[in-house]
Amino acid sequence: MDWRLRKAYQPPPAESDMISKDIIKTSSQPIIVKLMARMSPDSMEQHFRRQLPDGDGLWGRCRFVFDAAAEEYDWLVVYHDLYRAPGSLSIEKLRCPREKTILITTEPSTITVYGKDYLRQYGTVITFQEPWVISHPNAVFTQPGLVWFYGFPDSGGHIRSYDELRVAEPPEKNKLISTVCSSRKGALTLHSRRVRFTEQLKSAIPELDIFGHGVKPMSDKAEALDPYQYHITIENHVYPHHLTEKLPDAFLGYTLPFYHGSPNAADYFPPESFIYIDIRDFKRSRDIIRSTIANNEYQDRLPYIIEARRRVLDEHNIFALLDRYISKTDGRFSAKTQSGADQFIMNRQTLRLKKPLIGIRSLAEKAVTKGKLRFLKCRSYLLSRDTMDTFSLRGN
């Protein structure tokens, strides 16, 4: 390891002290939490279990189970939606009170409008979507702890576990800067603008390596992070709390991210651990990136990157988030709370198929939401253009 990296790197404590206070394993009776997602059950368990210490399902007061057939549980958590096999319906009969069900939304409103009827199936919604989009009496607006892509190859190979990531030292950084930017484009998301910005930046900084579908495929996102000091991280939507896996992945790879995304990211990570850029202003962003690299800020900021990485693993991990919320609220429900008998949660598509009126209502809701988003996007563009024009005039 480079001596400067070794100086900044603080090795983890002894194994007995390694787990943070949020995840100390307790000897009391755990709260059983069943976790379901839209991905196939086998794939889901691989994705999620590797983010748990020892992979044994225990985090704090909660024990997480991934068996789709499990019937003994205290809480049910659905990550985005229920899995639906081709040609079948997807209905989960509740074995817990509806008040003890949680939906975690994983897509921005520009991509997915969940709809009131789908949301009202859950007792709590943990979300980074806008409050005017999420119509629910118990919505929790926060970063939702999306699962990491770093260390999870999509074509087989070794999956890096929480325990491995927790003790990993900074890898040798023999390359300069990278980004992940597929060729995908979208009308409401920032995909198209991200592609244009990346192409411009490549012309200005030839050392920039670009990964992604349609560009330079990768099996594991770690390939685009481990060898590099810096990483361009651009969210597809900008709104408070809208933190996807992009920034956490960059920290897991010990990179210094140039970040276009959530305006309150510093509520979650040290402000020194990343550098804001605005892809609407190419010249300013380019100059920030060039100046940062020229000043070798990676070395100076590495201790903050290490702290951000610790927070990814121990504080903003989906299981830390769920354990905090469930442990805090579980006692609010007495033994007399209505059980889940004869109550169900349906997959979004199943809900529309089983109840056509809900299907019609959800289509109307989606159209209204997308229309408002288009209006807001146009207004934001006009305001930003006026601001840049004013700035340009003042500079002359």
C-alpha positions as CSV (number, residue, x, y, z in Angstrom):
1,M,0.0,0.0,0.0
2,D,1.2,3.5,-0.8
3,W,2.7,5.1,2.4
4,R,0.4,8.1,2.2
5,L,-2.6,5.8,2.1
6,R,-1.2,3.7,5.0
7,K,-0.8,6.9,7.0
8,A,-4.4,7.9,6.5
9,Y,-5.9,4.5,6.8
10,Q,-6.9,3.5,10.3
11,P,-7.2,-0.3,10.6
12,P,-10.4,-1.6,12.1
13,P,-10.4,-2.5,15.8
14,A,-10.1,-6.0,17.1
15,E,-12.8,-8.4,15.9
16,S,-14.6,-8.3,19.3
17,D,-15.0,-4.6,19.0
18,M,-15.5,-4.4,15.3
19,I,-19.3,-4.2,15.1
20,S,-20.6,-0.7,15.8
21,K,-23.1,0.0,18.6
22,D,-25.9,0.0,16.1
23,I,-25.4,-3.7,15.4
24,I,-24.3,-5.3,18.7
25,K,-25.9,-8.6,18.7
26,T,-28.4,-9.0,21.6
27,S,-29.3,-12.0,23.6
28,S,-32.9,-11.0,24.1
29,Q,-35.7,-12.4,21.9
30,P,-35.2,-10.8,18.5
31,I,-37.9,-9.2,16.4
32,I,-38.4,-11.4,13.3
33,V,-38.5,-9.3,10.1
34,K,-39.4,-10.9,6.8
35,L,-37.9,-9.1,3.8
36,M,-39.3,-9.5,0.3
37,A,-38.4,-7.8,-3.0
38,R,-39.3,-7.9,-6.7
39,M,-36.2,-9.8,-7.6
40,S,-36.3,-13.6,-7.6
41,P,-36.1,-15.1,-4.1
42,D,-32.6,-16.7,-4.7
43,S,-31.1,-13.6,-6.1
44,M,-32.7,-11.4,-3.4
45,E,-31.2,-13.4,-0.6
46,Q,-27.7,-13.2,-2.1
47,H,-28.0,-9.4,-2.6
48,F,-29.3,-8.7,0.9
49,R,-27.7,-11.3,3.2
50,R,-24.2,-10.3,2.2
51,Q,-24.8,-6.9,3.9
52,L,-25.2,-8.5,7.3
53,P,-22.4,-9.3,9.7
54,D,-21.6,-13.0,9.5
55,G,-24.5,-13.3,7.0
56,D,-26.6,-14.8,9.8
57,G,-29.5,-12.4,9.6
58,L,-29.1,-10.6,12.9
59,W,-28.7,-6.8,13.2
60,G,-29.4,-5.2,16.6
61,R,-32.8,-6.3,17.9
62,C,-33.9,-7.6,14.5
63,R,-33.5,-11.0,12.9
64,F,-34.1,-10.8,9.1
65,V,-35.5,-13.8,7.2
66,F,-35.6,-14.1,3.4
67,D,-37.7,-17.2,2.9
68,A,-40.7,-16.2,0.8
69,A,-42.7,-19.0,2.4
70,A,-42.0,-17.9,6.0
71,E,-45.1,-17.5,8.1
72,E,-43.7,-16.7,11.5
73,Y,-42.6,-13.1,11.6
74,D,-43.3,-9.9,13.5
75,W,-42.8,-7.4,10.7
76,L,-42.9,-7.5,6.9
77,V,-40.7,-5.3,4.7
78,V,-41.1,-5.0,1.0
79,Y,-38.3,-3.6,-1.1
80,H,-40.0,-1.8,-4.0
81,D,-42.5,-4.5,-4.8
82,L,-43.3,-8.2,-4.4
83,Y,-41.8,-10.8,-6.8
84,R,-44.2,-11.9,-9.5
85,A,-43.3,-14.9,-11.6
86,P,-44.2,-14.7,-15.3
87,G,-47.9,-15.5,-15.9
88,S,-48.9,-15.5,-12.3
89,L,-50.3,-13.2,-9.6
90,S,-48.4,-12.2,-6.5
91,I,-50.3,-11.9,-3.2
92,E,-48.7,-12.1,0.2
93,K,-51.1,-13.1,3.0
94,L,-50.1,-11.1,6.1
95,R,-49.0,-13.0,9.2
96,C,-48.5,-9.7,11.1
97,P,-50.6,-6.6,11.7
98,R,-50.7,-4.2,8.7
99,E,-49.3,-1.5,11.0
100,K,-46.1,-3.6,11.1
101,T,-45.5,-3.6,7.3
102,I,-43.0,-1.3,5.6
103,L,-42.5,-0.4,1.9
104,I,-39.1,0.9,0.9
105,T,-39.4,2.8,-2.4
106,T,-36.3,2.4,-4.6
107,E,-37.0,4.6,-7.7
108,P,-37.5,8.3,-8.2
109,S,-40.8,9.7,-9.1
110,T,-39.5,10.4,-12.6
111,I,-39.3,6.6,-13.1
112,T,-42.0,5.0,-10.8
113,V,-45.2,6.4,-9.5
114,Y,-46.3,3.9,-6.9
115,G,-49.8,5.2,-6.5
116,K,-52.1,5.8,-3.5
117,D,-53.8,2.4,-3.7
118,Y,-50.5,0.5,-3.6
119,L,-49.0,2.6,-0.9
120,R,-52.0,2.3,1.4
121,Q,-51.4,-1.4,1.7
122,Y,-48.5,-0.6,4.0
123,G,-48.3,0.7,7.6
124,T,-45.1,2.8,6.8
125,V,-43.4,4.0,3.6
126,I,-39.7,4.7,3.7
127,T,-39.0,6.9,0.7
128,F,-36.9,9.6,-0.9
129,Q,-39.7,10.6,-3.3
130,E,-41.3,14.0,-3.0
131,P,-43.9,14.5,-0.3
132,W,-46.5,15.6,-2.9
133,V,-46.0,12.3,-4.8
134,I,-46.1,10.1,-1.7
135,S,-49.6,10.3,-0.3
136,H,-49.4,8.3,2.9
137,P,-50.1,9.2,6.6
138,N,-46.9,7.5,7.8
139,A,-44.2,8.3,5.3
140,V,-40.6,8.6,6.5
141,F,-38.5,10.8,4.2
142,T,-34.9,9.7,4.3
143,Q,-32.3,7.9,2.2
144,P,-33.7,4.4,2.0
145,G,-30.5,2.3,2.2
146,L,-30.5,0.9,-1.3
147,V,-28.5,-2.3,-1.7
148,W,-25.0,-1.9,-2.9
149,F,-23.7,-2.9,-6.4
150,Y,-20.1,-2.7,-5.3
151,G,-18.6,-6.2,-4.8
152,F,-21.6,-8.0,-6.3
153,P,-20.6,-9.4,-9.8
154,D,-23.6,-9.9,-12.1
155,S,-22.0,-12.8,-14.0
156,G,-21.0,-15.1,-11.1
157,G,-17.8,-14.9,-9.2
158,H,-16.9,-13.9,-5.7
159,I,-19.4,-11.8,-3.7
160,R,-17.8,-9.5,-1.2
161,S,-19.5,-9.8,2.2
162,Y,-20.0,-7.2,4.9
163,D,-17.3,-8.8,6.9
164,E,-14.8,-8.6,4.0
165,L,-15.7,-5.0,3.2
166,R,-15.4,-4.0,6.9
167,V,-11.8,-5.0,7.1
168,A,-10.6,-4.2,3.6
169,E,-7.8,-1.7,3.3
170,P,-7.7,0.9,0.5
171,P,-6.6,-0.8,-2.7
172,E,-3.7,0.4,-4.8
173,K,-4.9,3.4,-6.8
174,N,-2.9,3.3,-10.1
175,K,-5.5,5.1,-12.2
176,L,-7.0,8.6,-12.0
177,I,-10.7,9.0,-12.6
178,S,-13.7,7.0,-13.7
179,T,-17.5,7.1,-14.1
180,V,-20.3,4.7,-14.8
181,C,-22.6,6.1,-17.5
182,S,-24.7,3.9,-19.7
183,S,-25.9,5.0,-23.1
184,R,-29.5,5.0,-21.8
185,K,-31.5,8.2,-22.2
186,G,-34.8,9.4,-20.6
187,A,-37.1,12.4,-21.0
188,L,-37.7,13.1,-17.3
189,T,-34.6,11.7,-15.7
190,L,-31.0,13.1,-16.0
191,H,-29.8,10.2,-18.2
192,S,-29.5,12.3,-21.3
193,R,-27.9,15.2,-19.6
194,R,-25.5,12.9,-17.8
195,V,-24.4,11.3,-21.2
196,R,-23.8,14.8,-22.7
197,F,-21.8,15.9,-19.7
198,T,-19.7,12.7,-19.6
199,E,-18.9,13.0,-23.3
200,Q,-17.8,16.7,-22.9
201,L,-15.7,15.8,-19.8
202,K,-14.0,12.9,-21.7
203,S,-12.9,15.5,-24.3
204,A,-11.5,17.8,-21.6
205,I,-10.0,15.1,-19.4
206,P,-8.8,12.2,-21.6
207,E,-7.8,10.2,-18.5
208,L,-11.5,9.7,-17.7
209,D,-12.5,6.0,-18.1
210,I,-16.2,5.5,-18.8
211,F,-18.0,2.2,-17.8
212,G,-21.5,1.1,-18.4
213,H,-23.9,-0.7,-20.7
214,G,-23.3,0.2,-24.3
215,V,-19.9,1.8,-23.4
216,K,-17.5,-0.4,-21.4
217,P,-19.3,-3.3,-19.7
218,M,-18.3,-4.5,-16.3
219,S,-19.2,-7.5,-14.3
220,D,-18.6,-5.9,-10.9
221,K,-18.9,-2.2,-10.2
222,A,-15.7,-2.6,-8.2
223,E,-13.9,-2.7,-11.5
224,A,-14.8,1.0,-12.1
225,L,-13.8,2.0,-8.6
226,D,-11.0,0.1,-7.0
227,P,-8.1,1.2,-9.2
228,Y,-9.2,4.9,-9.3
229,Q,-8.7,7.8,-7.0
230,Y,-11.7,9.9,-8.3
231,H,-15.1,9.0,-9.5
232,I,-17.9,11.0,-11.2
233,T,-21.2,10.2,-9.5
234,I,-24.3,11.6,-11.0
235,E,-27.8,10.7,-9.7
236,N,-30.7,10.4,-12.2
237,H,-32.8,12.6,-10.1
238,V,-32.0,15.5,-7.7
239,Y,-34.0,16.0,-4.6
240,P,-33.3,16.0,-0.8
241,H,-32.6,12.5,0.6
242,H,-32.5,11.1,-3.0
243,L,-29.4,9.0,-2.4
244,T,-29.2,5.8,-4.4
245,E,-26.4,3.2,-4.2
246,K,-24.1,5.5,-6.4
247,L,-22.5,7.5,-3.6
248,P,-22.2,4.6,-1.2
249,D,-20.6,2.4,-3.9
250,A,-18.0,5.1,-4.6
251,F,-17.1,5.2,-0.9
252,L,-16.9,1.4,-0.6
253,G,-14.3,1.6,-3.4
254,Y,-12.3,4.2,-1.5
255,T,-12.7,6.9,-4.2
256,L,-13.3,10.6,-3.8
257,P,-16.6,11.3,-5.6
258,F,-17.5,14.4,-7.7
259,Y,-21.2,14.4,-6.9
260,H,-24.2,15.7,-8.7
261,G,-27.3,14.7,-6.6
262,S,-29.0,15.1,-3.3
263,P,-28.5,18.6,-1.9
264,N,-28.5,17.3,1.7
265,A,-26.0,14.5,1.2
266,A,-23.8,16.1,3.9
267,D,-26.6,15.2,6.4
268,Y,-25.4,11.6,5.9
269,F,-21.7,11.8,5.0
270,P,-18.9,14.2,6.0
271,P,-19.0,17.2,3.6
272,E,-15.2,16.7,3.0
273,S,-15.7,13.2,1.7
274,F,-17.2,14.3,-1.6
275,I,-17.2,17.3,-3.9
276,Y,-20.4,18.8,-5.4
277,I,-20.5,19.6,-9.1
278,D,-23.4,20.8,-11.2
279,I,-23.6,19.1,-14.6
280,R,-25.7,22.0,-15.9
281,D,-22.6,24.2,-15.7
282,F,-20.0,22.2,-17.6
283,K,-17.1,24.7,-17.4
284,R,-17.4,25.2,-13.7
285,S,-17.6,21.5,-13.0
286,R,-14.7,20.8,-15.3
287,D,-12.6,23.4,-13.5
288,I,-13.5,22.0,-10.1
289,I,-12.5,18.5,-11.2
290,R,-9.2,19.7,-12.7
291,S,-8.3,21.8,-9.7
292,T,-9.1,19.0,-7.3
293,I,-6.9,16.6,-9.2
294,A,-4.1,19.1,-9.6
295,N,-4.0,19.7,-5.8
296,N,-4.0,16.0,-5.1
297,E,-6.9,16.4,-2.8
298,Y,-7.5,12.6,-2.7
299,Q,-4.7,12.2,-0.2
300,D,-5.9,15.0,2.0
301,R,-9.5,13.8,2.0
302,L,-8.9,10.1,2.5
303,P,-9.6,10.1,6.2
304,Y,-13.1,11.6,5.5
305,I,-13.6,9.0,2.8
306,I,-12.8,6.3,5.3
307,E,-15.4,7.7,7.7
308,A,-18.0,7.9,5.0
309,R,-17.3,4.3,4.1
310,R,-17.8,3.3,7.7
311,R,-21.2,5.1,7.7
312,V,-22.2,3.2,4.6
313,L,-21.5,-0.1,6.3
314,D,-22.7,0.6,9.8
315,E,-25.2,3.5,9.7
316,H,-26.8,3.8,6.3
317,N,-26.9,0.1,5.5
318,I,-30.5,-0.9,4.9
319,F,-30.4,-3.2,7.9
320,A,-29.2,-0.5,10.3
321,L,-32.0,1.8,9.0
322,L,-34.7,-0.9,9.5
323,D,-33.4,-1.9,12.9
324,R,-33.5,1.7,14.1
325,Y,-37.0,2.3,12.9
326,I,-38.5,-1.1,14.0
327,S,-36.8,-1.1,17.4
328,K,-38.2,2.4,18.0
329,T,-41.7,1.7,16.9
330,D,-42.3,-1.9,17.8
331,G,-43.5,-1.2,21.3
332,R,-46.2,1.1,20.1
333,F,-48.3,-1.9,19.1
334,S,-50.0,-3.8,21.9
335,A,-50.8,-7.5,21.8
336,K,-54.3,-6.6,21.0
337,T,-53.3,-5.0,17.7
338,Q,-55.3,-6.6,14.9
339,S,-53.4,-9.5,13.4
340,G,-52.8,-9.9,9.7
341,A,-55.4,-12.7,9.3
342,D,-57.4,-12.3,6.2
343,Q,-55.3,-9.3,5.1
344,F,-53.1,-9.2,2.0
345,I,-50.5,-7.2,0.2
346,M,-50.5,-7.4,-3.6
347,N,-47.8,-6.8,-6.1
348,R,-48.5,-3.6,-8.1
349,Q,-49.4,-5.3,-11.3
350,T,-51.5,-7.9,-9.5
351,L,-53.4,-5.1,-7.8
352,R,-54.2,-3.5,-11.1
353,L,-55.3,-6.8,-12.6
354,K,-57.4,-7.9,-9.7
355,K,-59.0,-4.5,-9.3
356,P,-59.5,-2.8,-12.7
357,L,-60.8,0.5,-11.2
358,I,-57.5,0.8,-9.2
359,G,-55.7,0.2,-12.5
360,I,-57.5,3.1,-14.2
361,R,-56.9,5.3,-11.1
362,S,-53.2,4.5,-11.1
363,L,-52.8,5.3,-14.8
364,A,-54.6,8.7,-14.2
365,E,-52.4,9.4,-11.1
366,K,-49.3,8.5,-13.1
367,A,-50.3,10.9,-15.9
368,V,-50.9,13.8,-13.5
369,T,-47.6,13.2,-11.7
370,K,-45.5,13.0,-14.9
371,G,-47.2,16.1,-16.2
372,K,-46.3,18.0,-13.0
373,L,-42.7,16.7,-13.2
374,R,-42.4,17.9,-16.8
375,F,-43.6,21.4,-15.7
376,L,-41.2,21.5,-12.8
377,K,-38.4,20.4,-15.1
378,C,-39.1,23.1,-17.6
379,R,-39.3,25.7,-14.9
380,S,-36.1,24.6,-13.3
381,Y,-34.4,24.7,-16.7
382,L,-35.6,28.3,-17.4
383,L,-34.6,29.5,-13.9
384,S,-31.1,27.9,-14.2
385,R,-30.6,29.4,-17.6
386,D,-31.6,32.9,-16.3
387,T,-29.2,32.4,-13.4
388,M,-26.3,31.4,-15.7
389,D,-27.0,34.4,-18.0
390,T,-27.0,36.8,-15.1
391,F,-23.8,35.3,-13.8
392,S,-22.2,35.6,-17.3
393,L,-23.2,39.3,-17.6
394,R,-21.7,40.1,-14.2
395,G,-18.5,38.4,-15.3
396,N,-18.2,40.7,-18.4
